[in-house]
Amino acid sequence: MYDSILVPLALDHGISAQTLEISRALCSENGKITALHVYEVPKGSVSVYIGEETVERGFVRARQILNEKVAGMEGVSAEITRGQAHLAIIEYAVKHGHDCIVIGSHKPGLVDYLIGSTAARVVRHAPCAVHVHRDS
């Protein structure tokens, strides 16, 4: 059992509820679960065209969706941060002393074999236990 579990959630994937339930099963009686979404700001020339106001509206909307996903789930707090997904997840886990990360993963495609998926990068670099949930 783990005392502090981090559950990174990609808001566009449909396995968030299952991943949160798995974290509940792995959590100690008085443990805490944090659902984390990493908001990736568009990079390069794209950010010039969409503007800061649009980026900020996207961040606010992502926070709303995250809060809806965890609404009514006792003992689960929702947090959002900005950055590159795998780096932000690992940094957040270290900064807040999480002893486990429960992360969902999709079936890898060709591009994942070439550059790696977020889940694979977290597994390789996390300083704590990582449980990967792959939806069948």
N, C-alpha and C positions, 0 to 999 in steps of 0.2 A: 504494500500500500504506500501511496505517496502523499505527502503533506501539502505540496504546492504544485499544481498542474497547470501548464500553459497549453491552451488549445488554439492554435492559429486557424483562422477561418477565412477562406476565400469566399467572398459573398456571392460569387456567381456559380459556385459548385453546390450541388444538391445534397451533400453528405454531412452538412454541418450538424444536424440533429443527432445523427448516428455517432459522430465523433464526440460530441458532448456527452452522450450516454455512456460511451466507452470510458471517458474520463471519470464519470461518476462511479463506475465500477472499480476503477483503479485508485480512487481517492480514499484516504483514511477518514475516519469518522469526523474528525474536526478539521479536515483539510480544506483548502480553498482551490477553486478553479477559476482561471482567468481566460476568457475568450478574447483573443487578440486579432484584430484585422490590421494588416499593413496596407496603407494607402500609398500606392506607387504613383508619384507625380509623373506625368508624361515627360519624356526626355527630349533633348535636342531641339530641333526646329519646331516640333509640334507644340511645345510649350509657348513659343512666341505667338503662334496663331490663335491659340485658345484663350490666352490671357489668365491673369491671376484670379480674377473674379470667378471665372468658370471652374478653375482648379479648386477654389475654396468652396463653391457650391457642391462640387463632387465630394469633397471631404465631409461636408455636413450631411449630405445624403447617405454616404457610406456609414457614418455614425448612426443615423436613423435606422438603416437596415440591420446593422449589427445589434442595436438595442432591441429591435423586433425579434431577431433570432433567439435572443436569450431571455426575452420577457417571460416571466412566470417560472423561470428555472431558479429555484432556491439555491443559494450558495454559489452562484456563478456571477462574476462581475465582468463587465464589458469594457475593453480598452481599445483605443485606436492609436496608431502611430504612423509616421511617414517614413519612407525609405525603400530600399531594395529588399524584397520579401525575406529571403533567407538570412541576410545580414541583420535585419531589424528583429527577426524572431530570436536569433541567437543572442543578440545584444540585450533584448528585453528579458530573456530567461536568466542571463547572468546578472543583470542589474537588480532584478527582483527576487533572486534566489530560488527559482523554480527547480524542483528536483526531477521533473518529468515533463516531456512535451508529447502531446498526443496530436498527431497531424494526419489529415486525410490526404490521399493520393489517388490520382487517376491512373488508368492503364497507360503506361508509357508509350509515346509515339516515337518516330524516328528522330525528331528534333531533341527529345529528352535524352536519347542515347548520345547525341553529339554534345549538347551543352549541359544536360542534367536538369532534373526537375527541382522545384523548391524543396520538396520532401527529401529527396536524395541529398541535397546540399545540407539540409538541417541535420540529417542522420550523420553525415561525414564530419560535421564541425561542432555539434552541440556538446556542451560540457556536462550533460546529464543524460538520463535514460530517455529514449525516444521510442514511442510506439506509433507505428504507421498503420492506418486503417485504409484498406483499399476496398472500395465498393465493388461488389461483384455485379 
